[in-house]
């Protein structure tokens, strides 16, 4: 009987720890405002935009900008404010609730999000660097060749 009670308490602790991990997980949200091709169409970078993640103060992004914000929890809201050409008045607001689950990092394409597309989630830049690093190692190049070029020495 005592062993059964200990087993039940152990299971309860494991379930509680998994739940606390899930609700307290921090997500790195990369905001990407670059021109992108999707579904055979080209979506131009937004001229001037303010983005708020999980109710935090907004960041301002210009074309070809990328920024990162942190969000905690199993779901959060992204608010994109499309500004006029002077950056003074809000022309349109797009809000989207995102449920990342157990994933840690994610990248949002702001032009796709503003266009109302569902494929605005992109692989984070760290995943792209790892993929390029693997491809370079298969070619026999050192990993620093990604940043320095194949003919330059890696930094010390």
JOJOLIN-V737915 format. One record per pair of residues at least 24 apart in sequence whose C-alpha atoms are under 8 Angstrom apart, sorted by the first residue. I is the first residue (numbers start at 0). J is the second residue. Records with the same first field share a line. If there is no record, write none. Layout:
BEGIN
I->J ; J
END
This chain:
BEGIN
21->72 ; 73 ; 100 ; 101
22->71 ; 72 ; 73
23->71 ; 72 ; 73
24->71 ; 72 ; 73 ; 101 ; 103
25->69 ; 70 ; 71 ; 72 ; 103
26->69 ; 70 ; 71 ; 72 ; 102 ; 103 ; 104 ; 105
27->67 ; 68 ; 69 ; 70 ; 103 ; 104 ; 105
28->67 ; 68 ; 69 ; 70 ; 104 ; 105 ; 106 ; 107
29->65 ; 66 ; 67 ; 68 ; 104 ; 105 ; 106 ; 107 ; 123
30->65 ; 66 ; 67 ; 68 ; 106 ; 107 ; 108 ; 109
31->63 ; 64 ; 65 ; 66 ; 106 ; 107 ; 108 ; 109
32->60 ; 61 ; 62 ; 63 ; 64 ; 65 ; 108 ; 109 ; 110
33->62 ; 63 ; 64 ; 65 ; 108 ; 109 ; 110
34->63 ; 110
35->110 ; 111
42->110 ; 111
43->110
44->109 ; 110
45->81 ; 109 ; 110
46->82 ; 84
47->81 ; 82 ; 83 ; 84 ; 86
48->79 ; 80 ; 81 ; 82 ; 86
49->79 ; 80 ; 81 ; 82
50->77 ; 78 ; 79 ; 80
51->77 ; 78 ; 79
52->76 ; 77 ; 78
53->77
73->98 ; 99 ; 100 ; 101
74->98 ; 99 ; 100
79->109 ; 113
END
